[in-house]
Amino acid sequence: MARMSRRFSKSNNRKRTVKFPEIATLEITSLGAQGDGLAQFPSGEPAYIPYSLPGDILQVKPIKKRGEGFVCRILEIVTPSSDRQDPTCPHFAICGGCRLQHLTPEAYVNFKRDQFQHVFSAHTDRIQPLQGTSPHHRRRATFSMRYLKDGQFFLGFNQDLSKDVLNLQECPLLHEKLWIVYQEFFPFAKTLFPKDMIADIKMTLTDTGVDIVIYHENWEPDFNDRQDIAEFCQNATLSGLYLCQEEGGFPEPLFQKDAPLLRRPGGFMPISAGSFLQADQIGEKLMTDKLCQIMDKITEKGTKSFKMLDLFCGSGTFTFPLSQYGHVHAVEADRTALQKLEASAKQQTLTISTEARNLFSDPLMPKELSDYDLVLFDPPRAGAKAQAEKLAETKVPYVIAISCNPSSLARDLKVLIDAGYRLEEITPIDQFLWSNHLEGVAFLTREQASF
């Protein structure tokens, strides 16, 4: 019996051969949450088809297993959907970035709105109209660089469903200033880096210009490299070039014209090169404007000095606008970002204090929260579950929750609503143009709060 059991166990552990369906002609019935068209093979398996639309009739080939179904590649558009248009970018469907350029503007807005309403189906009466950005306002991008032994050089975005890199002819997402620096840096990078090198190149547009951070563990520029870098930077339109040799490390300036700086309502903020900031200029402005609209509803500037918490504050995207309404205590795990925020606040005599704290493992307790008039939290995609649970135990009158992940935002809001908070409004903001992603800005009140 023991030998039979072991043999049974061994055979069970063998990798099963996946049988792929044959090439088929399918009709797309809907779009999924990731923006892929959904269909079904005659044998019953789901088909997930990127760059397709409801109403398309397509000849497709399954290329990859996903759950119970298969990701498919379009071989031929037999009959196009009435919602289909020519994409803006020549790289569309080759580049792994944009997913939805082939939708007409009306179909695109409907998709984004429907996805948001699906996540917040219990609160559709609280959802505000979709607000969005426009092309050429993306201010940060991370490019992959590959310099092959045979001399082929690539600097761009990864191709869809591939590790291959696509050199860009154009990009309708990137801000014009970012695109100019990409074009300047491309030929220089080919002469600077050794063959057989792989690196990530992050470009960020701040109010002082474009910074480039090279992420590579082992590359160390020699004296001649540094001279070449200085000559290039003096003649290029960028503000600085940096090298970061470890994940989470501090970028070393190889050349700097101007230190990175962001101007925000309520003040200005120095940041480190490569620091996180909202991806899109208009997207950040839309969120900041919404924040100020909410604050104006609950108090007129100068009539009451609010005591506020800004949790997961980062580089102070919302700290500075909030400081127009009273004192802000900003909490963040990144000590470097906090040091810059605190120094900037002192320089501008703003009523901002800071605290370094990992809010995932060490959330603020109800007693620490109870003295505040308003709490704002803007966590990473994972959300703020632990902090929301502690906040739910308090009587803080006002809460503003901001997130780049509607699903985790919905989970965190449910914790607060179940504890007695009232969702006043929630606004979808399309900061990631032509993707399936959305930001959300939610405003909640306690029953006794005046609004």
VENZI-V530346 format. One record per pair of residues at least 24 apart in sequence whose C-alpha atoms are under 7 Angstrom apart, sorted by sequence separation. I is the first residue (numbers start at 1). J is the second residue. D is the distance in Angstrom with one decimal. If there is no record, write none. Layout:
BEGIN
i=I j=J d=D
i=I j=J d=D
END
This chain:
BEGIN
i=30 j=54 d=4.8
i=45 j=69 d=5.1
i=46 j=70 d=6.5
i=47 j=71 d=6.0
i=48 j=72 d=6.0
i=49 j=73 d=6.4
i=56 j=80 d=4.7
i=83 j=107 d=6.2
i=301 j=325 d=5.8
i=327 j=351 d=4.9
i=328 j=352 d=4.9
i=329 j=353 d=4.8
i=330 j=354 d=4.7
i=331 j=355 d=4.8
i=332 j=356 d=5.3
i=333 j=357 d=4.8
i=363 j=387 d=5.1
i=366 j=390 d=5.6
i=370 j=394 d=5.9
i=372 j=396 d=6.3
i=373 j=397 d=5.8
i=374 j=398 d=4.6
i=375 j=399 d=4.9
i=376 j=400 d=4.6
i=377 j=401 d=5.2
i=378 j=402 d=4.7
i=379 j=403 d=6.4
i=381 j=405 d=5.3
i=388 j=412 d=5.9
i=392 j=416 d=5.1
i=421 j=445 d=5.6
i=422 j=446 d=6.2
i=28 j=53 d=6.2
i=29 j=54 d=4.9
i=47 j=72 d=6.6
i=55 j=80 d=7.0
i=56 j=81 d=4.5
i=230 j=255 d=6.1
i=316 j=341 d=6.6
i=326 j=351 d=6.9
i=327 j=352 d=5.9
i=328 j=353 d=6.4
i=329 j=354 d=5.5
i=330 j=355 d=6.3
i=331 j=356 d=5.9
i=332 j=357 d=5.6
i=333 j=358 d=4.8
i=365 j=390 d=5.8
i=366 j=391 d=6.2
i=370 j=395 d=6.5
i=373 j=398 d=6.4
i=374 j=399 d=5.6
i=375 j=400 d=6.4
i=376 j=401 d=5.7
i=377 j=402 d=6.2
i=378 j=403 d=5.6
i=383 j=408 d=5.1
i=421 j=446 d=4.9
i=28 j=54 d=4.8
i=29 j=55 d=6.4
i=55 j=81 d=4.6
i=315 j=341 d=6.5
i=331 j=357 d=6.3
i=332 j=358 d=6.7
i=360 j=386 d=6.4
i=370 j=396 d=6.0
i=382 j=408 d=6.2
i=383 j=409 d=6.3
i=389 j=415 d=6.3
i=420 j=446 d=6.7
i=421 j=447 d=6.9
i=28 j=55 d=5.5
i=54 j=81 d=6.4
i=178 j=205 d=6.5
i=211 j=238 d=6.0
i=218 j=245 d=6.8
i=323 j=350 d=6.9
i=366 j=393 d=6.1
i=385 j=412 d=5.6
i=388 j=415 d=6.6
i=392 j=419 d=5.6
i=27 j=55 d=6.4
i=28 j=56 d=5.4
i=53 j=81 d=6.2
i=210 j=238 d=4.8
i=211 j=239 d=5.5
i=212 j=240 d=6.3
i=213 j=241 d=6.0
i=214 j=242 d=6.1
i=215 j=243 d=6.2
i=216 j=244 d=6.5
i=217 j=245 d=4.2
i=323 j=351 d=6.4
i=359 j=387 d=6.8
i=366 j=394 d=5.6
i=384 j=412 d=6.5
i=388 j=416 d=6.7
i=27 j=56 d=5.7
i=28 j=57 d=6.5
i=209 j=238 d=6.0
i=210 j=239 d=5.4
i=211 j=240 d=4.9
i=212 j=241 d=4.8
i=213 j=242 d=4.6
i=214 j=243 d=4.8
i=215 j=244 d=5.0
i=216 j=245 d=5.1
i=217 j=246 d=5.8
i=323 j=352 d=6.8
i=27 j=57 d=4.4
i=209 j=239 d=5.2
i=211 j=241 d=6.0
i=212 j=242 d=6.1
i=213 j=243 d=5.6
i=214 j=244 d=6.0
i=215 j=245 d=6.0
i=288 j=318 d=6.8
i=26 j=57 d=5.6
i=27 j=58 d=6.4
i=155 j=186 d=6.9
i=208 j=239 d=6.9
i=213 j=244 d=6.8
i=25 j=57 d=6.8
i=26 j=58 d=5.4
i=178 j=210 d=6.6
i=406 j=438 d=7.0
i=25 j=58 d=5.4
i=26 j=59 d=6.4
i=192 j=225 d=6.7
i=405 j=438 d=6.8
i=406 j=439 d=6.8
i=25 j=59 d=4.2
i=404 j=438 d=6.0
i=405 j=439 d=6.5
i=406 j=440 d=6.4
i=24 j=59 d=5.6
i=25 j=60 d=6.3
i=138 j=173 d=5.6
i=139 j=174 d=6.5
i=404 j=439 d=4.3
i=24 j=60 d=5.6
i=136 j=172 d=5.6
i=137 j=173 d=6.4
i=138 j=174 d=4.7
i=139 j=175 d=5.8
i=403 j=439 d=5.6
i=404 j=440 d=6.5
i=23 j=60 d=5.8
i=24 j=61 d=6.8
i=135 j=172 d=5.7
i=136 j=173 d=4.6
i=137 j=174 d=6.0
i=138 j=175 d=5.2
i=153 j=190 d=6.6
i=403 j=440 d=5.4
i=23 j=61 d=4.7
i=135 j=173 d=5.1
i=136 j=174 d=4.7
i=137 j=175 d=4.6
i=402 j=440 d=5.6
i=403 j=441 d=6.8
i=136 j=175 d=4.2
i=139 j=178 d=6.8
i=402 j=441 d=4.6
i=136 j=176 d=6.3
i=401 j=441 d=5.9
i=402 j=442 d=6.3
i=21 j=62 d=6.8
i=401 j=442 d=5.1
i=20 j=62 d=6.7
i=51 j=93 d=6.8
i=400 j=442 d=5.6
i=401 j=443 d=6.5
i=400 j=443 d=4.7
i=151 j=195 d=6.7
i=271 j=315 d=6.8
i=399 j=443 d=5.9
i=400 j=444 d=6.4
i=399 j=444 d=5.1
i=149 j=195 d=5.5
i=398 j=444 d=5.9
i=399 j=445 d=6.3
i=148 j=195 d=5.8
i=149 j=196 d=5.0
i=398 j=445 d=4.7
i=51 j=99 d=6.5
i=147 j=195 d=5.1
i=148 j=196 d=4.8
i=397 j=445 d=5.6
i=398 j=446 d=6.6
i=51 j=100 d=7.0
i=147 j=196 d=5.1
i=397 j=446 d=5.0
i=147 j=197 d=5.3
i=208 j=258 d=6.4
i=146 j=197 d=6.1
i=147 j=198 d=6.4
i=395 j=446 d=6.8
i=146 j=198 d=4.8
i=184 j=236 d=6.9
i=208 j=260 d=5.9
i=397 j=449 d=5.2
i=145 j=198 d=5.6
i=146 j=199 d=6.9
i=208 j=261 d=5.9
i=267 j=320 d=5.8
i=145 j=199 d=5.2
i=206 j=260 d=6.1
i=207 j=261 d=5.7
i=266 j=320 d=4.9
i=144 j=199 d=6.3
i=145 j=200 d=5.9
i=206 j=261 d=6.0
i=207 j=262 d=5.3
i=265 j=320 d=6.3
i=266 j=321 d=5.1
i=144 j=200 d=4.9
i=145 j=201 d=6.9
i=181 j=237 d=6.4
i=206 j=262 d=5.8
i=207 j=263 d=6.7
i=264 j=320 d=6.6
i=265 j=321 d=5.0
i=143 j=200 d=5.8
i=144 j=201 d=6.3
i=181 j=238 d=6.4
i=266 j=323 d=6.5
i=142 j=200 d=6.6
i=143 j=201 d=5.1
i=266 j=324 d=5.9
i=142 j=201 d=5.6
i=143 j=202 d=6.2
i=142 j=202 d=4.2
i=213 j=273 d=7.0
i=96 j=157 d=7.0
i=141 j=202 d=5.8
i=142 j=203 d=6.3
i=213 j=274 d=6.2
i=95 j=157 d=6.5
i=96 j=158 d=5.8
i=141 j=203 d=5.5
i=211 j=273 d=6.6
i=95 j=158 d=6.3
i=96 j=159 d=4.7
i=140 j=203 d=5.6
i=141 j=204 d=6.7
i=309 j=372 d=6.9
i=35 j=99 d=6.6
i=95 j=159 d=4.4
i=96 j=160 d=3.8
i=140 j=204 d=4.3
i=308 j=372 d=5.6
i=35 j=100 d=7.0
i=94 j=159 d=5.6
i=95 j=160 d=5.3
i=139 j=204 d=5.8
i=140 j=205 d=6.2
i=307 j=372 d=5.2
i=308 j=373 d=5.9
i=309 j=374 d=6.4
i=310 j=375 d=6.3
i=311 j=376 d=6.1
i=312 j=377 d=6.1
i=313 j=378 d=6.9
i=94 j=160 d=5.7
i=139 j=205 d=5.0
i=271 j=337 d=6.8
i=307 j=373 d=5.4
i=308 j=374 d=4.9
i=309 j=375 d=4.7
i=310 j=376 d=4.9
i=311 j=377 d=4.6
i=312 j=378 d=5.6
i=93 j=160 d=7.0
i=306 j=373 d=6.1
i=307 j=374 d=6.8
i=308 j=375 d=5.8
i=309 j=376 d=6.0
i=310 j=377 d=6.0
i=311 j=378 d=6.5
i=312 j=379 d=5.4
i=271 j=340 d=6.6
i=204 j=274 d=6.7
i=270 j=340 d=6.2
i=95 j=166 d=6.7
i=202 j=274 d=6.8
i=269 j=341 d=6.5
i=269 j=344 d=6.1
i=33 j=115 d=6.8
i=89 j=171 d=6.6
i=89 j=172 d=6.5
i=140 j=279 d=5.7
i=139 j=279 d=5.8
i=138 j=279 d=5.8
i=139 j=280 d=5.6
i=138 j=280 d=4.4
i=139 j=281 d=6.6
i=137 j=280 d=5.6
i=138 j=281 d=6.6
i=137 j=281 d=5.8
i=137 j=282 d=6.7
i=283 j=431 d=4.5
i=133 j=282 d=5.5
i=133 j=283 d=5.7
i=132 j=283 d=6.8
i=280 j=431 d=6.1
i=298 j=451 d=5.8
i=119 j=406 d=6.8
i=119 j=407 d=6.4
i=120 j=410 d=6.6
i=119 j=410 d=7.0
i=128 j=425 d=6.8
i=130 j=427 d=6.7
i=131 j=428 d=6.5
i=132 j=429 d=5.5
i=133 j=430 d=6.3
i=126 j=424 d=6.4
i=127 j=425 d=6.0
i=128 j=426 d=6.0
i=129 j=427 d=6.8
i=130 j=428 d=5.2
i=131 j=429 d=4.9
i=132 j=430 d=4.3
i=133 j=431 d=5.7
i=126 j=425 d=4.7
i=127 j=426 d=5.0
i=128 j=427 d=4.9
i=130 j=429 d=5.9
i=131 j=430 d=6.1
i=132 j=431 d=6.0
i=126 j=426 d=6.0
i=127 j=427 d=5.9
i=133 j=433 d=6.8
i=101 j=434 d=5.6
i=100 j=434 d=4.7
i=99 j=434 d=5.8
i=100 j=435 d=6.0
i=98 j=434 d=5.3
i=99 j=435 d=5.3
i=98 j=435 d=5.5
i=35 j=436 d=5.7
i=34 j=436 d=5.6
i=33 j=436 d=6.9
END
